[in-house]
Amino acid sequence: MKTYLNYIFTGLILFFAPIYGLLIAVGMAIVLDTFTGIFKSIRLNGWRSIRSRRLSHIVSKMLLYQTTILLLSLVEIIFSNNSNFWLLKV
């Protein structure tokens, strides 16, 4: 059982390795976008314009963007012509 978990864990690491930098870059872009939005909101409307409900959109944005990158990466692996994905035997 432990070897199967090691195989699954290793497979996930190898899947995320090529897109690791892209995931970090998108996460940093979201954080930068949030900070500039907060700065602009405070500058225009003062501290009262900052609400925790609006700041909670960061979580959904991060989840949506990162999941999209992961799913599109999986689609690229499966449908690329030089992939041996279909030849894997368990």
Secondary structure, DSSP 8 states (H G I E B T S, - for coil): -HHHHHHHHHHHHHHHGGGHHHHHHHHHHHHHHHHHHHHHHHHHH-GGG--HHHHTHHHHHHHHHHHHHHHHHHHHHHH-TT--GGG---
